[in-house]
Structure formats: C-alpha cells, structure tokens
C-alpha cells in the first residue's frame, strides 16, 4: 500500500514551490518570502482540501518560524475525518 503525503504550509505559502525570493517591503516575522502568512484557518482549509484530493497524511513541520505544530495538529483533527498527521522537523 502506498500512502500519499503533503506538507502543511505552517510557515506561510507562495504561488510557486520553493519560492525563496525576498519580497520588497515585507518585514513580517514569519517568512519574508511568503505571499500568504500562516493562519490556523488556512491550515484547516488546506487539510480539508488535501483530504478531499486523496492524501493520506500531512506533514506538520516543527520550526521556530512556523505555527505551533501540536496546536495545529490538535485543531486539524476535529476538522478532518481520516487524515493522519506527522509532526516532525
């Protein structure tokens, strides 16, 4: 059996994968490279869409500039039905 996993963008999100270019005029504490700052509501929306798309698991990263991984995972459990969560760095 193959499990499909995706990473939850708890550090902000951009239009392109691995978009690491600095944004002019951005000095937010999360990531100067993110177009969308991380929020719990976006994480919930992302997890629901990942589950609907057929992903089995979501990686929730653990870094200083991310949303708290355990709090995020706890919130997502009540908004998804069968999605599994991997909390790791």
N, CA, C and O atoms as a DFTB+ gen file, in Angstrom:
356 C
 N C O
     1  1       0.840      -1.185       0.000
     2  2       0.000       0.000       0.000
     3  2       0.882       1.244       0.000
     4  3       1.895       1.294       0.697
     5  1       0.501       2.221      -0.765
     6  2       1.244       3.471      -0.861
     7  2       0.442       4.572      -0.191
     8  3      -0.744       4.745      -0.473
     9  1       1.094       5.320       0.701
    10  2       0.469       6.483       1.332
    11  2       0.959       7.740       0.635
    12  3       2.146       7.869       0.336
    13  1       0.057       8.656       0.378
    14  2       0.417       9.932      -0.214
    15  2       0.412      10.993       0.876
    16  3      -0.550      11.118       1.634
    17  1       1.501      11.757       0.944
    18  2       1.665      12.752       1.996
    19  2       2.001      14.102       1.369
    20  3       2.666      14.170       0.336
    21  1       1.537      15.162       2.001
    22  2       1.874      16.518       1.587
    23  2       2.280      17.294       2.837
    24  3       2.013      16.852       3.955
    25  1       2.912      18.427       2.659
    26  2       3.368      19.241       3.783
    27  2       2.434      20.433       3.971
    28  3       2.087      21.127       3.016
    29  1       2.044      20.649       5.196
    30  2       1.183      21.776       5.547
    31  2       2.029      23.050       5.591
    32  3       3.051      23.064       6.277
    33  1       1.648      24.108       4.894
    34  2       2.462      25.329       4.874
    35  2       2.264      26.181       6.127
    36  3       1.637      27.239       6.074
    37  1       2.799      25.716       7.247
    38  2       2.638      26.445       8.506
    39  2       3.646      27.579       8.651
    40  3       3.700      28.226       9.697
    41  1       4.438      27.823       7.625
    42  2       5.432      28.891       7.633
    43  2       5.081      29.974       6.634
    44  3       5.881      30.876       6.383
    45  1       3.895      29.891       6.067
    46  2       3.464      30.803       5.018
    47  2       3.397      30.053       3.707
    48  3       3.914      28.941       3.605
    49  1       2.782      30.627       2.724
    50  2       2.607      29.936       1.442
    51  2       2.858      30.910       0.301
    52  3       2.665      32.118       0.441
    53  1       3.290      30.365      -0.826
    54  2       3.549      31.158      -2.021
    55  2       2.926      30.479      -3.220
    56  3       2.493      29.329      -3.144
    57  1       2.884      31.186      -4.304
    58  2       2.290      30.649      -5.519
    59  2       3.117      29.500      -6.089
    60  3       2.565      28.570      -6.677
    61  1       4.427      29.558      -5.920
    62  2       5.311      28.566      -6.510
    63  2       6.008      27.743      -5.428
    64  3       6.257      28.241      -4.330
    65  1       6.318      26.496      -5.734
    66  2       7.043      25.631      -4.811
    67  2       8.476      26.141      -4.672
    68  3       9.117      26.484      -5.665
    69  1       8.970      26.190      -3.445
    70  2      10.343      26.601      -3.152
    71  2      10.629      28.016      -3.649
    72  3      11.723      28.293      -4.140
    73  1       9.665      28.897      -3.524
    74  2       9.823      30.294      -3.913
    75  2      10.585      30.999      -2.789
    76  3       9.999      31.342      -1.762
    77  1      11.875      31.214      -2.981
    78  2      12.713      31.728      -1.897
    79  2      13.190      33.156      -2.127
    80  3      14.154      33.595      -1.500
    81  1      12.534      33.876      -3.008
    82  2      12.953      35.244      -3.276
    83  2      12.310      36.200      -2.282
    84  3      11.114      36.105      -2.006
    85  1      13.103      37.118      -1.749
    86  2      12.600      38.073      -0.762
    87  2      11.616      39.035      -1.413
    88  3      11.795      39.442      -2.561
    89  1      10.586      39.388      -0.675
    90  2       9.580      40.325      -1.155
    91  2       9.941      41.726      -0.664
    92  3      10.193      41.928       0.524
    93  1       9.965      42.673      -1.566
    94  2      10.267      44.043      -1.178
    95  2       9.164      44.590      -0.286
    96  3       7.983      44.358      -0.544
    97  1       9.538      45.305       0.748
    98  2       8.573      45.919       1.640
    99  2       7.965      44.966       2.644
   100  3       7.110      45.382       3.426
   101  1       8.363      43.711       2.661
   102  2       7.825      42.744       3.623
   103  2       8.811      42.586       4.767
   104  3       9.981      42.276       4.546
   105  1       8.354      42.793       5.957
   106  2       9.212      42.580       7.112
   107  2       8.456      41.833       8.206
   108  3       8.721      42.029       9.392
   109  1       7.514      40.976       7.806
   110  2       6.748      40.223       8.782
   111  2       7.667      39.205       9.471
   112  3       8.669      38.789       8.889
   113  1       7.343      38.811      10.675
   114  2       8.225      37.912      11.415
   115  2       8.204      36.473      10.926
   116  3       9.058      35.685      11.332
   117  1       7.260      36.103      10.070
   118  2       7.172      34.702       9.653
   119  2       8.201      34.382       8.599
   120  3       9.230      33.779       8.903
   121  1       7.953      34.760       7.405
   122  2       8.885      34.493       6.309
   123  2       8.793      35.664       5.351
   124  3       7.721      35.984       4.837
   125  1       9.912      36.287       5.123
   126  2       9.904      37.398       4.178
   127  2       9.674      36.893       2.758
   128  3       9.517      37.691       1.834
   129  1       9.654      35.572       2.577
   130  2       9.448      35.008       1.240
   131  2       8.011      34.585       0.988
   132  3       7.670      34.206      -0.133
   133  1       7.162      34.641       2.003
   134  2       5.798      34.128       1.853
   135  2       4.854      35.194       1.306
   136  3       4.917      36.362       1.689
   137  1       3.981      34.762       0.404
   138  2       2.923      35.645      -0.087
   139  2       1.735      35.623       0.863
   140  3       1.038      36.625       1.016
   141  1       1.506      34.485       1.496
   142  2       0.381      34.323       2.418
   143  2       0.949      33.943       3.781
   144  3       1.641      32.935       3.920
   145  1       0.649      34.753       4.769
   146  2       1.130      34.447       6.112
   147  2       0.348      33.272       6.690
   148  3      -0.814      33.072       6.338
   149  1       0.967      32.499       7.566
   150  2       0.305      31.308       8.105
   151  2      -0.804      31.664       9.087
   152  3      -0.621      32.509       9.964
   153  1      -1.949      31.017       8.934
   154  2      -3.052      31.166       9.877
   155  2      -3.661      29.796      10.110
   156  3      -3.536      28.901       9.274
   157  1      -4.307      29.638      11.226
   158  2      -4.953      28.372      11.532
   159  2      -6.107      28.106      10.569
   160  3      -6.331      26.960      10.179
   161  1      -6.831      29.130      10.186
   162  2      -7.948      28.930       9.257
   163  2      -7.452      28.444       7.893
   164  3      -8.105      27.610       7.266
   165  1      -6.312      28.952       7.427
   166  2      -5.756      28.471       6.163
   167  2      -5.264      27.031       6.310
   168  3      -5.406      26.236       5.380
   169  1      -4.692      26.685       7.459
   170  2      -4.240      25.312       7.700
   171  2      -5.423      24.343       7.667
   172  3      -5.314      23.248       7.117
   173  1      -6.535      24.739       8.245
   174  2      -7.739      23.899       8.234
   175  2      -8.241      23.728       6.806
   176  3      -8.562      22.614       6.392
   177  1      -8.312      24.810       6.059
   178  2      -8.748      24.756       4.659
   179  2      -7.811      23.859       3.850
   180  3      -8.274      23.052       3.044
   181  1      -6.511      23.991       4.055
   182  2      -5.519      23.204       3.334
   183  2      -5.688      21.713       3.650
   184  3      -5.653      20.881       2.744
   185  1      -5.869      21.376       4.926
   186  2      -6.019      19.975       5.343
   187  2      -7.294      19.361       4.753
   188  3      -7.279      18.219       4.295
   189  1      -8.381      20.108       4.764
   190  2      -9.632      19.607       4.181
   191  2      -9.467      19.326       2.690
   192  3      -9.935      18.301       2.193
   193  1      -8.804      20.234       1.977
   194  2      -8.595      20.057       0.540
   195  2      -7.625      18.910       0.266
   196  3      -7.799      18.178      -0.708
   197  1      -6.615      18.744       1.101
   198  2      -5.677      17.632       0.936
   199  2      -6.399      16.299       1.118
   200  3      -6.161      15.349       0.372
   201  1      -7.277      16.237       2.112
   202  2      -8.047      15.021       2.349
   203  2      -8.983      14.737       1.169
   204  3      -9.107      13.594       0.729
   205  1      -9.632      15.775       0.668
   206  2     -10.542      15.619      -0.465
   207  2      -9.779      15.175      -1.719
   208  3     -10.316      14.441      -2.549
   209  1      -8.525      15.624      -1.851
   210  2      -7.715      15.273      -3.016
   211  2      -7.126      13.868      -2.928
   212  3      -6.525      13.387      -3.889
   213  1      -7.294      13.210      -1.787
   214  2      -6.840      11.834      -1.673
   215  2      -5.553      11.619      -0.901
   216  3      -5.048      10.498      -0.850
   217  1      -5.014      12.664      -0.303
   218  2      -3.806      12.490       0.505
   219  2      -4.147      11.728       1.782
   220  3      -5.219      11.911       2.359
   221  1      -3.230      10.877       2.213
   222  2      -3.430      10.076       3.420
   223  2      -2.907      10.777       4.666
   224  3      -3.459      10.627       5.756
   225  1      -1.826      11.551       4.489
   226  2      -1.151      12.173       5.633
   227  2      -0.723      13.588       5.303
   228  3      -0.602      13.970       4.139
   229  1      -0.497      14.360       6.365
   230  2       0.009      15.716       6.236
   231  2       1.195      15.861       7.184
   232  3       1.099      15.538       8.368
   233  1       2.319      16.352       6.651
   234  2       3.479      16.664       7.474
   235  2       3.287      18.050       8.063
   236  3       3.027      19.009       7.337
   237  1       3.413      18.153       9.371
   238  2       3.328      19.452      10.043
   239  2       4.717      19.768      10.571
   240  3       5.152      19.161      11.550
   241  1       5.432      20.715       9.941
   242  2       6.812      20.990      10.322
   243  2       6.934      21.651      11.692
   244  3       6.030      22.344      12.159
   245  1       8.082      21.412      12.316
   246  2       8.394      21.998      13.624
   247  2       9.614      22.898      13.450
   248  3      10.744      22.416      13.381
   249  1       9.384      24.188      13.380
   250  2      10.469      25.164      13.295
   251  2      10.050      26.401      14.072
   252  3       8.876      26.562      14.406
   253  1      11.002      27.270      14.358
   254  2      10.707      28.492      15.121
   255  2       9.760      29.427      14.386
   256  3       8.963      30.118      15.020
   257  1       9.833      29.462      13.064
   258  2       9.034      30.425      12.301
   259  2       7.724      29.833      11.782
   260  3       7.115      30.388      10.868
   261  1       7.287      28.708      12.361
   262  2       6.044      28.052      11.943
   263  2       4.971      28.201      13.013
   264  3       5.261      28.533      14.162
   265  1       3.729      27.951      12.617
   266  2       2.669      27.820      13.615
   267  2       3.036      26.659      14.532
   268  3       3.718      25.731      14.097
   269  1       2.607      26.688      15.770
   270  2       2.907      25.600      16.705
   271  2       2.329      24.296      16.166
   272  3       1.134      24.210      15.884
   273  1       3.169      23.295      16.025
   274  2       2.769      22.062      15.349
   275  2       1.743      21.252      16.136
   276  3       0.811      20.709      15.542
   277  1       1.887      21.159      17.435
   278  2       0.940      20.370      18.226
   279  2      -0.421      21.037      18.321
   280  3      -1.449      20.362      18.261
   281  1      -0.438      22.338      18.467
   282  2      -1.702      23.075      18.496
   283  2      -2.397      22.955      17.137
   284  3      -3.609      22.747      17.066
   285  1      -1.620      23.088      16.065
   286  2      -2.186      22.976      14.720
   287  2      -2.756      21.588      14.487
   288  3      -3.876      21.456      13.993
   289  1      -1.997      20.543      14.837
   290  2      -2.477      19.170      14.665
   291  2      -3.742      18.932      15.478
   292  3      -4.676      18.298      14.989
   293  1      -3.787      19.427      16.701
   294  2      -4.976      19.264      17.540
   295  2      -6.197      19.907      16.906
   296  3      -7.295      19.354      16.958
   297  1      -6.008      21.067      16.312
   298  2      -7.127      21.760      15.668
   299  2      -7.584      21.021      14.408
   300  3      -8.779      20.953      14.123
   301  1      -6.640      20.477      13.665
   302  2      -6.988      19.818      12.403
   303  2      -7.722      18.502      12.609
   304  3      -8.508      18.094      11.754
   305  1      -7.481      17.839      13.718
   306  2      -8.139      16.554      13.992
   307  2      -9.656      16.705      13.976
   308  3     -10.361      15.831      13.472
   309  1     -10.152      17.787      14.514
   310  2     -11.601      17.964      14.590
   311  2     -12.213      18.434      13.267
   312  3     -13.436      18.496      13.142
   313  1     -11.377      18.765      12.281
   314  2     -11.888      19.258      11.001
   315  2     -11.684      18.277       9.851
   316  3     -12.086      18.554       8.721
   317  1     -11.061      17.132      10.132
   318  2     -10.845      16.125       9.097
   319  2     -11.379      14.786       9.587
   320  3     -11.612      14.598      10.781
   321  1     -11.572      13.857       8.653
   322  2     -12.151      12.566       9.023
   323  2     -11.125      11.443       9.117
   324  3     -11.140      10.672      10.077
   325  1     -10.236      11.342       8.134
   326  2      -9.312      10.216       8.123
   327  2      -7.858      10.610       7.885
   328  3      -6.993       9.740       7.783
   329  1      -7.584      11.880       7.798
   330  2      -6.233      12.364       7.548
   331  2      -5.322      12.090       8.748
   332  3      -5.710      12.325       9.893
   333  1      -4.112      11.594       8.483
   334  2      -3.141      11.350       9.538
   335  2      -2.152      12.506       9.575
   336  3      -1.940      13.179       8.566
   337  1      -1.549      12.735      10.732
   338  2      -0.640      13.870      10.908
   339  2       0.724      13.400      11.360
   340  3       0.835      12.610      12.298
   341  1       1.766      13.881      10.697
   342  2       3.142      13.593      11.034
   343  2       3.780      14.900      11.479
   344  3       3.959      15.816      10.676
   345  1       4.119      14.984      12.751
   346  2       4.740      16.184      13.308
   347  2       6.228      15.912      13.376
   348  3       6.668      15.045      14.130
   349  1       7.013      16.652      12.587
   350  2       8.450      16.414      12.525
   351  2       9.181      17.660      12.034
   352  3       8.579      18.588      11.495
   353  1      10.481      17.652      12.235
   354  2      11.302      18.760      11.744
   355  2      12.245      18.302      10.667
   356  3      13.014      19.104      10.137
